[in-house]
Amino acid sequence: MTSFAHITRAEDLENEARSRMTPGAFEYVRSGSGKEETARRNQTAFSRWDLLPRMLRDVSERSLETRLWNLTLRAPLALAPVGFQTVIHPDGEMGAARAAADMGLPFTASTVSSYSMEDIQSATGCAPSLFQLYWPSDDEVAVSFVRRAEVCGYDAVVVTVDTPLLGYREQDLKNRYFPLAEGAGMANFKTDPVFRERFGLADSSSQTDWQEAIGEVLLNTTLTWERIKWLKEQTRLPVVVKGILHPEDGRFAVEHGLDGIVVSNHGGRQLDGAISSIEALPAVADAVNGRIPVFFDGGVRRGSDIIKALALGADVVSIGRLYAYALTHGEAGVRQVLENLLTDLDVSLALTGCTSVSALNESLLKEKQI
């Protein structure tokens, strides 16, 4: 861990992960779909805006604290859902969740986690936590997942809506790599009574039987706004939709009574050629107009990225690949990266001339002419 302690640049963190992971697993985490144009643009598009800092302001006392529903967050920063984390490190989601909890930040557990949602929730302690749902093609399994999340103490359900099918991921096809085939990401299905009964599966069932059953229900091409509204009626938890890029869909989320949206293009892993998350954010945030929280993810690597996203209308900014790369050093690696990012965010806030994240707005940005 001594050498890792000196890694502060996101680029070096990626290279460190490359050196510690199998090629297939690393490329699964790193790569995007198609030519990876959207994945690259997620990072480079932040440079479309320059910061316009204010001077001669007392910034000696600062706070990153923010409110989300009835929750108080240490900072407007969350860990996005990343599936199959044991292909990165044996600690997997448990290590990442513990690190997030230690830093007082929300952790989002994926449907395709390698540990059950109950185990992950226990690792978050009193810190905020969210459960991400890939809505299975079987509604009863979907409801079972949501109710399990409610019972074990998650603070919200985040429904991913940009995956009716998996994107055309050329690198994964070239490598013939999918983590489910390695036995990762099955824990929530293996511990779900409805799923087990549906497919007649038991602890003694073969891994192949489990993989085939999960593959049969994992994707859902039939979801509509009315279906999302129906799911919200099945739970007391706030329901957030993840994968919003069009402002009209932001308005639809409000009109259908949802509790939040995530402006996201799935890290550039779904539709290559789609707009970058940061370029989609301003119009979507304007459409929502403060009526529900706006989460954001896509390409965040530094504190200044977070500042720009907040100024453009995000309420909470999430990271994915950044902490996934750090997870190659287990829980301690994730904790260090979160510490570094929070420090960078605090410094960046002060250097803009602000003392709270609520003071960030578009007046602190200048958009470049294209």
VOPAGU-2260 file (C-alpha; in pm, 1 decimal, decimal comma):
REM VOPAGU-2260
SITE   aa  ch    i         X         Y         Z
SITE  MET   A    0       0,0       0,0       0,0
SITE  THR   A    1     299,5     230,7      42,9
SITE  SER   A    2     350,2     286,7    -329,7
SITE  PHE   A    3     -24,0     323,7    -389,3
SITE  ALA   A    4     -34,7     607,1    -135,9
SITE  HIS   A    5     154,5     824,7    -383,5
SITE  ILE   A    6     -96,0     776,3    -665,7
SITE  THR   A    7    -313,5    1086,1    -686,7
SITE  ARG   A    8    -371,3    1130,5   -1062,1
SITE  ALA   A    9    -667,8     950,0   -1216,5
SITE  GLU   A   10    -455,4     847,0   -1513,8
SITE  ASP   A   11    -199,4     680,3   -1288,3
SITE  LEU   A   12    -478,7     508,7   -1098,3
SITE  GLU   A   13    -606,3     355,7   -1421,7
SITE  ASN   A   14    -257,9     232,6   -1510,0
SITE  GLU   A   15    -219,4      82,2   -1164,0
SITE  ALA   A   16    -546,6    -105,0   -1207,9
SITE  ARG   A   17    -434,2    -229,8   -1547,8
SITE  SER   A   18    -122,1    -377,5   -1389,9
SITE  ARG   A   19    -315,9    -559,8   -1116,6
SITE  MET   A   20    -620,6    -698,8   -1298,6
SITE  THR   A   21    -657,1    -969,4   -1559,4
SITE  PRO   A   22    -678,9    -818,3   -1909,8
SITE  GLY   A   23   -1039,8    -927,9   -1956,2
SITE  ALA   A   24   -1155,6    -788,1   -1622,5
SITE  PHE   A   25    -967,9    -461,6   -1667,6
SITE  GLU   A   26   -1109,9    -399,9   -2013,8
SITE  TYR   A   27   -1458,1    -483,6   -1887,2
SITE  VAL   A   28   -1425,2    -199,3   -1636,0
SITE  ARG   A   29   -1238,7      44,5   -1861,6
SITE  SER   A   30   -1399,8       4,3   -2201,9
SITE  GLY   A   31   -1708,4     153,4   -2358,5
SITE  SER   A   32   -1932,5      37,3   -2637,9
SITE  GLY   A   33   -1859,4      68,3   -3009,4
SITE  LYS   A   34   -1565,0     296,4   -3088,7
SITE  GLU   A   35   -1584,6     430,9   -2731,2
SITE  GLU   A   36   -1656,5     783,3   -2854,3
SITE  THR   A   37   -1911,6     848,8   -2581,6
SITE  ALA   A   38   -1690,1     699,9   -2310,6
SITE  ARG   A   39   -1405,3     931,2   -2413,2
SITE  ARG   A   40   -1633,2    1230,4   -2453,1
SITE  ASN   A   41   -1762,3    1185,4   -2098,5
SITE  GLN   A   42   -1419,9    1294,5   -1974,8
SITE  THR   A   43   -1312,4    1544,4   -2239,2
SITE  ALA   A   44   -1642,9    1734,4   -2252,3
SITE  PHE   A   45   -1578,3    1888,3   -1909,7
SITE  SER   A   46   -1328,5    2115,0   -2087,8
SITE  ARG   A   47   -1619,4    2273,6   -2275,5
SITE  TRP   A   48   -1666,0    2490,5   -1964,6
SITE  ASP   A   49   -1401,4    2703,1   -1795,4
SITE  LEU   A   50   -1437,0    2805,3   -1433,0
SITE  LEU   A   51   -1475,6    3177,3   -1354,0
SITE  PRO   A   52   -1360,4    3207,9    -992,1
SITE  ARG   A   53   -1446,9    3504,5    -771,6
SITE  MET   A   54   -1179,4    3681,1    -565,7
SITE  LEU   A   55   -1144,9    3857,6    -231,2
SITE  ARG   A   56   -1401,2    3644,8     -55,5
SITE  ASP   A   57   -1354,3    3498,0     289,0
SITE  VAL   A   58   -1332,6    3122,2     234,4
SITE  SER   A   59   -1176,9    3034,5     569,5
SITE  GLU   A   60   -1481,1    2832,6     674,0
SITE  ARG   A   61   -1628,8    2594,6     417,7
SITE  SER   A   62   -1883,5    2314,2     409,9
SITE  LEU   A   63   -1942,2    2042,0     153,9
SITE  GLU   A   64   -2254,1    1923,4     336,9
SITE  THR   A   65   -2569,6    1880,4     133,2
SITE  ARG   A   66   -2926,0    1756,4     179,0
SITE  LEU   A   67   -3087,4    1475,5     -17,1
SITE  TRP   A   68   -3451,1    1397,9      68,6
SITE  ASN   A   69   -3439,0    1357,5     447,8
SITE  LEU   A   70   -3069,5    1268,5     444,9
SITE  THR   A   71   -2769,3    1483,4     527,4
SITE  LEU   A   72   -2464,4    1396,7     317,4
SITE  ARG   A   73   -2108,9    1485,3     409,3
SITE  ALA   A   74   -2061,0    1597,2      49,4
SITE  PRO   A   75   -2257,8    1588,9    -276,9
SITE  LEU   A   76   -2062,9    1279,7    -377,8
SITE  ALA   A   77   -2180,7     919,0    -411,4
SITE  LEU   A   78   -2045,1     587,1    -532,0
SITE  ALA   A   79   -2231,4     476,3    -843,7
SITE  PRO   A   80   -2342,5     115,7    -895,5
SITE  VAL   A   81   -2061,5     -97,2   -1036,9
SITE  GLY   A   82   -2140,9    -465,2   -1077,3
SITE  PHE   A   83   -1926,3    -775,5   -1043,3
SITE  GLN   A   84   -1671,4    -609,0    -814,8
SITE  THR   A   85   -1501,0    -930,7    -705,6
SITE  VAL   A   86   -1340,2    -948,4   -1051,2
SITE  ILE   A   87   -1147,5    -640,6    -932,9
SITE  HIS   A   88   -1061,4    -753,0    -578,4
SITE  PRO   A   89   -1192,4   -1021,0    -338,8
SITE  ASP   A   90   -1322,4    -744,9    -107,8
SITE  GLY   A   91   -1558,6    -645,9    -388,7
SITE  GLU   A   92   -1862,8    -442,9    -292,2
SITE  MET   A   93   -1806,3    -505,0      77,6
SITE  GLY   A   94   -1475,2    -320,8      72,5
SITE  ALA   A   95   -1607,2     -33,5    -136,7
SITE  ALA   A   96   -1918,2       0,0      82,7
SITE  ARG   A   97   -1712,0       7,1     402,3
SITE  ALA   A   98   -1483,8     273,5     256,5
SITE  ALA   A   99   -1781,4     486,5     152,3
SITE  ALA   A  100   -1938,1     448,6     496,1
SITE  ASP   A  101   -1614,1     551,4     666,5
SITE  MET   A  102   -1617,7     868,7     457,5
SITE  GLY   A  103   -1989,1     933,9     518,1
SITE  LEU   A  104   -2077,0     895,1     150,0
SITE  PRO   A  105   -2365,9     701,4      -9,6
SITE  PHE   A  106   -2285,8     366,7    -169,5
SITE  THR   A  107   -2505,8     226,3    -446,1
SITE  ALA   A  108   -2528,6    -152,7    -452,7
SITE  SER   A  109   -2579,4    -308,4    -795,5
SITE  THR   A  110   -2829,2    -580,7    -878,9
SITE  VAL   A  111   -2531,8    -776,0   -1015,2
SITE  SER   A  112   -2319,7    -743,0    -702,7
SITE  SER   A  113   -2102,5   -1032,3    -595,2
SITE  TYR   A  114   -2234,8   -1000,9    -239,0
SITE  SER   A  115   -2601,2    -989,3    -144,5
SITE  MET   A  116   -2776,1    -659,0     -91,4
SITE  GLU   A  117   -2822,7    -752,2     274,0
SITE  ASP   A  118   -2451,4    -811,8     328,0
SITE  ILE   A  119   -2361,0    -488,3     152,0
SITE  GLN   A  120   -2616,4    -291,6     352,2
SITE  SER   A  121   -2466,3    -427,5     674,1
SITE  ALA   A  122   -2128,0    -293,6     559,1
SITE  THR   A  123   -2264,9      59,2     512,5
SITE  GLY   A  124   -2364,8      89,7     878,8
SITE  CYS   A  125   -2543,0     419,2     942,0
SITE  ALA   A  126   -2423,1     579,9     618,2
SITE  PRO   A  127   -2672,2     641,6     336,0
SITE  SER   A  128   -2712,1     361,4      83,8
SITE  LEU   A  129   -2903,4     301,9    -238,1
SITE  PHE   A  130   -2998,8     -14,1    -424,4
SITE  GLN   A  131   -2971,9     -15,0    -803,5
SITE  LEU   A  132   -3226,4    -228,8    -984,9
SITE  TYR   A  133   -3184,1    -389,2   -1322,7
SITE  TRP   A  134   -3554,4    -458,4   -1358,4
SITE  PRO   A  135   -3577,2    -828,9   -1448,3
SITE  SER   A  136   -3820,3    -945,2   -1714,2
SITE  ASP   A  137   -4009,8   -1117,3   -1430,9
SITE  ASP   A  138   -4200,1    -850,2   -1235,2
SITE  GLU   A  139   -4233,6   -1065,8    -925,1
SITE  VAL   A  140   -3856,0   -1098,5    -903,2
SITE  ALA   A  141   -3824,0    -721,5    -947,6
SITE  VAL   A  142   -4068,9    -654,1    -664,5
SITE  SER   A  143   -3893,5    -909,6    -446,4
SITE  PHE   A  144   -3562,9    -726,6    -495,3
SITE  VAL   A  145   -3720,6    -390,6    -413,6
SITE  ARG   A  146   -3891,8    -517,8    -100,7
SITE  ARG   A  147   -3572,2    -683,7      18,7
SITE  ALA   A  148   -3396,1    -348,9     -25,5
SITE  GLU   A  149   -3668,1    -178,5     176,2
SITE  VAL   A  150   -3657,5    -433,2     458,0
SITE  CYS   A  151   -3281,0    -430,2     500,7
SITE  GLY   A  152   -3255,2     -52,7     519,2
SITE  TYR   A  153   -3163,7     106,3     186,0
SITE  ASP   A  154   -3260,8     469,6     146,8
SITE  ALA   A  155   -3375,7     456,6    -217,2
SITE  VAL   A  156   -3411,3     237,1    -524,3
SITE  VAL   A  157   -3230,9     345,3    -840,9
SITE  VAL   A  158   -3384,3     187,0   -1151,9
SITE  THR   A  159   -3147,7     171,0   -1448,0
SITE  VAL   A  160   -3352,5     245,3   -1760,2
SITE  ASP   A  161   -3088,0     259,8   -2033,9
SITE  THR   A  162   -3034,6    -117,0   -2063,2
SITE  PRO   A  163   -3325,0    -278,0   -2250,5
SITE  LEU   A  164   -3036,6    -459,2   -2419,5
SITE  LEU   A  165   -2663,9    -452,6   -2348,9
SITE  GLY   A  166   -2462,2    -214,4   -2564,1
SITE  TYR   A  167   -2243,4    -350,2   -2844,1
SITE  ARG   A  168   -1923,4    -373,5   -2642,9
SITE  GLU   A  169   -1656,3    -458,4   -2896,0
SITE  GLN   A  170   -1372,4    -496,7   -2647,3
SITE  ASP   A  171   -1564,5    -747,7   -2435,7
SITE  LEU   A  172   -1664,9    -939,7   -2747,3
SITE  LYS   A  173   -1302,9    -947,1   -2860,8
SITE  ASN   A  174   -1192,5   -1074,0   -2519,2
SITE  ARG   A  175   -1491,5   -1309,3   -2492,2
SITE  TYR   A  176   -1529,4   -1180,4   -2139,7
SITE  PHE   A  177   -1839,8   -1145,0   -1925,4
SITE  PRO   A  178   -1810,1   -1153,2   -1544,1
SITE  LEU   A  179   -2123,1   -1363,9   -1496,0
SITE  ALA   A  180   -1940,5   -1649,0   -1666,7
SITE  GLU   A  181   -1674,4   -1620,5   -1394,3
SITE  GLY   A  182   -1933,0   -1665,8   -1121,8
SITE  ALA   A  183   -1944,4   -1298,0   -1023,0
SITE  GLY   A  184   -2258,5   -1090,4    -978,7
SITE  MET   A  185   -2501,6   -1367,4    -883,8
SITE  ALA   A  186   -2544,7   -1308,6    -510,0
SITE  ASN   A  187   -2877,1   -1122,0    -518,9
SITE  PHE   A  188   -3031,5   -1387,4    -740,2
SITE  LYS   A  189   -2896,6   -1676,6    -535,6
SITE  THR   A  190   -3044,7   -1527,9    -218,3
SITE  ASP   A  191   -3382,7   -1434,3    -363,2
SITE  PRO   A  192   -3664,9   -1674,7    -268,4
SITE  VAL   A  193   -3889,9   -1572,1    -557,9
SITE  PHE   A  194   -3615,7   -1620,7    -817,1
SITE  ARG   A  195   -3512,9   -1955,4    -670,2
SITE  GLU   A  196   -3870,8   -2081,6    -674,0
SITE  ARG   A  197   -3934,1   -1950,0   -1027,1
SITE  PHE   A  198   -3649,5   -2154,3   -1170,7
SITE  GLY   A  199   -3646,1   -2443,9    -925,8
SITE  LEU   A  200   -3293,3   -2360,6    -814,8
SITE  ALA   A  201   -3121,4   -2462,6    -493,1
SITE  ASP   A  202   -2780,2   -2429,1    -331,7
SITE  SER   A  203   -2690,0   -2758,7    -495,6
SITE  SER   A  204   -2773,9   -2631,2    -846,7
SITE  SER   A  205   -2484,3   -2602,3   -1088,2
SITE  GLN   A  206   -2325,5   -2269,4   -1171,5
SITE  THR   A  207   -2436,8   -2317,5   -1530,2
SITE  ASP   A  208   -2799,4   -2351,2   -1419,0
SITE  TRP   A  209   -2772,8   -2028,5   -1219,2
SITE  GLN   A  210   -2605,8   -1843,1   -1506,1
SITE  GLU   A  211   -2867,3   -1952,2   -1757,8
SITE  ALA   A  212   -3155,3   -1854,7   -1529,9
SITE  ILE   A  213   -3007,2   -1512,8   -1454,5
SITE  GLY   A  214   -2936,0   -1454,3   -1821,9
SITE  GLU   A  215   -3298,0   -1534,8   -1902,0
SITE  VAL   A  216   -3443,1   -1260,7   -1680,0
SITE  LEU   A  217   -3168,1    -999,2   -1646,2
SITE  LEU   A  218   -3275,9    -767,8   -1929,7
SITE  ASN   A  219   -3619,9    -619,3   -1989,8
SITE  THR   A  220   -3722,1    -466,1   -2322,8
SITE  THR   A  221   -4078,8    -383,9   -2215,0
SITE  LEU   A  222   -4029,2    -106,2   -1958,5
SITE  THR   A  223   -4233,9     213,2   -1993,7
SITE  TRP   A  224   -4301,4     517,8   -1779,1
SITE  GLU   A  225   -4626,0     359,1   -1664,4
SITE  ARG   A  226   -4436,1      50,1   -1548,4
SITE  ILE   A  227   -4196,0     267,6   -1348,3
SITE  LYS   A  228   -4494,6     440,6   -1189,4
SITE  TRP   A  229   -4635,3      96,4   -1100,0
SITE  LEU   A  230   -4307,2      -4,9    -935,8
SITE  LYS   A  231   -4312,1     309,3    -723,9
SITE  GLU   A  232   -4648,9     198,5    -588,3
SITE  GLN   A  233   -4488,4    -122,7    -462,2
SITE  THR   A  234   -4249,8      45,0    -216,4
SITE  ARG   A  235   -4221,6     318,2      42,7
SITE  LEU   A  236   -3868,9     400,4     -74,3
SITE  PRO   A  237   -3787,1     691,9    -303,7
SITE  VAL   A  238   -3754,4     569,8    -663,3
SITE  VAL   A  239   -3493,4     722,3    -892,5
SITE  VAL   A  240   -3448,1     652,0   -1265,0
SITE  LYS   A  241   -3092,8     625,0   -1396,7
SITE  GLY   A  242   -2993,9     685,0   -1757,6
SITE  ILE   A  243   -3168,5    1013,0   -1842,2
SITE  LEU   A  244   -3016,1    1225,6   -2121,0
SITE  HIS   A  245   -3314,4    1396,4   -2288,1
SITE  PRO   A  246   -3481,1    1693,1   -2112,4
SITE  GLU   A  247   -3826,1    1559,1   -2201,5
SITE  ASP   A  248   -3749,1    1244,0   -2003,1
SITE  GLY   A  249   -3653,7    1463,1   -1709,3
SITE  ARG   A  250   -3999,0    1622,3   -1728,2
SITE  PHE   A  251   -4162,1    1279,7   -1758,4
SITE  ALA   A  252   -3987,0    1167,7   -1440,3
SITE  VAL   A  253   -4137,6    1460,3   -1251,2
SITE  GLU   A  254   -4482,4    1407,4   -1403,6
SITE  HIS   A  255   -4481,2    1038,6   -1307,5
SITE  GLY   A  256   -4407,9    1118,4    -945,0
SITE  LEU   A  257   -4053,1     987,0    -931,3
SITE  ASP   A  258   -3818,3    1101,8    -659,2
SITE  GLY   A  259   -3504,3    1170,8    -860,2
SITE  ILE   A  260   -3317,2    1111,8   -1182,4
SITE  VAL   A  261   -2960,1    1024,5   -1274,4
SITE  VAL   A  262   -2821,3    1202,3   -1578,7
SITE  SER   A  263   -2604,3     923,6   -1715,8
SITE  ASN   A  264   -2509,9     735,8   -2031,7
SITE  HIS   A  265   -2390,8     427,1   -1842,9
SITE  GLY   A  266   -2029,4     535,2   -1862,9
SITE  GLY   A  267   -2043,6     519,6   -2241,4
SITE  ARG   A  268   -2112,7     146,4   -2227,8
SITE  GLN   A  269   -2455,2     149,6   -2392,0
SITE  LEU   A  270   -2522,2     367,1   -2699,5
SITE  ASP   A  271   -2195,4     480,5   -2854,7
SITE  GLY   A  272   -2237,9     820,6   -3014,2
SITE  ALA   A  273   -2478,9     934,3   -2742,9
SITE  ILE   A  274   -2431,3    1277,0   -2590,1
SITE  SER   A  275   -2185,5    1301,7   -2302,0
SITE  SER   A  276   -2340,5    1316,6   -1957,2
SITE  ILE   A  277   -2203,2    1661,5   -1876,1
SITE  GLU   A  278   -2332,1    1808,0   -2203,8
SITE  ALA   A  279   -2676,6    1660,4   -2138,5
SITE  LEU   A  280   -2690,8    1788,4   -1781,0
SITE  PRO   A  281   -2782,0    2158,1   -1822,3
SITE  ALA   A  282   -3093,6    2101,3   -2033,9
SITE  VAL   A  283   -3215,0    1811,8   -1819,6
SITE  ALA   A  284   -3160,6    2009,2   -1499,1
SITE  ASP   A  285   -3350,5    2303,6   -1648,0
SITE  ALA   A  286   -3640,1    2073,4   -1738,7
SITE  VAL   A  287   -3655,7    1932,3   -1386,7
SITE  ASN   A  288   -3627,0    2284,8   -1244,3
SITE  GLY   A  289   -3544,2    2180,8    -888,9
SITE  ARG   A  290   -3858,4    1972,9    -841,2
SITE  ILE   A  291   -3667,7    1648,5    -776,7
SITE  PRO   A  292   -3299,1    1578,6    -709,0
SITE  VAL   A  293   -3067,6    1541,3   -1007,1
SITE  PHE   A  294   -2785,5    1290,7    -972,6
SITE  PHE   A  295   -2505,4    1291,6   -1228,0
SITE  ASP   A  296   -2237,5    1047,8   -1338,1
SITE  GLY   A  297   -2000,7    1010,8   -1629,9
SITE  GLY   A  298   -1632,2    1091,9   -1663,4
SITE  VAL   A  299   -1576,6    1244,7   -1318,5
SITE  ARG   A  300   -1209,3    1223,5   -1225,1
SITE  ARG   A  301   -1133,2    1540,4   -1025,5
SITE  GLY   A  302   -1274,1    1792,9    -783,4
SITE  SER   A  303   -1310,1    2052,2   -1058,5
SITE  ASP   A  304   -1528,6    1806,6   -1253,2
SITE  ILE   A  305   -1760,9    1786,4    -953,6
SITE  ILE   A  306   -1766,0    2166,2    -922,7
SITE  LYS   A  307   -1866,9    2201,1   -1288,5
SITE  ALA   A  308   -2140,5    1937,0   -1261,5
SITE  LEU   A  309   -2287,1    2101,8    -951,4
SITE  ALA   A  310   -2275,0    2443,8   -1116,7
SITE  LEU   A  311   -2459,6    2301,7   -1418,7
SITE  GLY   A  312   -2746,1    2172,7   -1206,5
SITE  ALA   A  313   -2651,9    1843,4   -1042,5
SITE  ASP   A  314   -2740,2    1790,6    -677,3
SITE  VAL   A  315   -2523,8    1481,0    -623,5
SITE  VAL   A  316   -2230,1    1365,2    -837,2
SITE  SER   A  317   -2137,2     996,8    -856,7
SITE  ILE   A  318   -1813,5     822,7    -947,0
SITE  GLY   A  319   -1778,2     472,9   -1090,9
SITE  ARG   A  320   -1458,0     377,4   -1269,5
SITE  LEU   A  321   -1249,3     597,1   -1040,0
SITE  TYR   A  322   -1329,4     395,9    -729,8
SITE  ALA   A  323   -1334,4      70,5    -926,8
SITE  TYR   A  324    -970,6     125,6   -1022,2
SITE  ALA   A  325    -887,5     204,2    -659,4
SITE  LEU   A  326   -1057,1    -117,0    -548,5
SITE  THR   A  327    -762,4    -310,9    -691,9
SITE  HIS   A  328    -606,5    -218,8    -355,7
SITE  GLY   A  329    -916,2    -323,6    -164,7
SITE  GLU   A  330   -1108,0    -119,1      88,8
SITE  ALA   A  331    -802,2      90,8     174,8
SITE  GLY   A  332    -756,7     187,6    -188,7
SITE  VAL   A  333   -1114,0     310,6    -221,9
SITE  ARG   A  334   -1089,3     502,2     103,4
SITE  GLN   A  335    -773,1     678,1     -11,8
SITE  VAL   A  336    -923,8     781,9    -343,6
SITE  LEU   A  337   -1232,8     918,5    -168,7
SITE  GLU   A  338   -1013,5    1113,6      73,1
SITE  ASN   A  339    -816,0    1257,5    -217,7
SITE  LEU   A  340   -1129,3    1349,7    -410,8
SITE  LEU   A  341   -1293,5    1519,6    -112,8
SITE  THR   A  342    -976,6    1719,8     -49,8
SITE  ASP   A  343    -962,8    1820,3    -415,9
SITE  LEU   A  344   -1330,6    1918,6    -405,1
SITE  ASP   A  345   -1282,1    2129,7     -92,2
SITE  VAL   A  346    -980,1    2308,4    -239,2
SITE  SER   A  347   -1161,1    2365,8    -569,0
SITE  LEU   A  348   -1463,9    2506,7    -385,4
SITE  ALA   A  349   -1245,6    2756,9    -200,1
SITE  LEU   A  350   -1060,7    2857,7    -515,6
SITE  THR   A  351   -1389,2    2939,7    -691,0
SITE  GLY   A  352   -1457,9    3183,0    -407,6
SITE  CYS   A  353   -1739,0    2977,9    -252,9
SITE  THR   A  354   -1788,3    2847,1      98,9
SITE  SER   A  355   -2070,2    2599,6      31,8
SITE  VAL   A  356   -2170,2    2375,6    -256,0
SITE  SER   A  357   -2513,3    2541,2    -261,7
SITE  ALA   A  358   -2345,0    2860,5    -384,8
SITE  LEU   A  359   -2227,7    2697,0    -708,0
SITE  ASN   A  360   -2414,3    2805,0   -1021,3
SITE  GLU   A  361   -2363,4    2879,2   -1390,5
SITE  SER   A  362   -2232,3    3229,7   -1319,5
SITE  LEU   A  363   -1906,0    3059,5   -1221,9
SITE  LEU   A  364   -1871,1    2898,5   -1565,4
SITE  LYS   A  365   -1789,9    3024,8   -1912,8
SITE  GLU   A  366   -1888,4    2799,2   -2199,2
SITE  LYS   A  367   -1642,1    2789,2   -2486,0
SITE  GLN   A  368   -1764,8    2866,7   -2834,8
SITE  ILE   A  369   -1760,8    2553,7   -3050,6
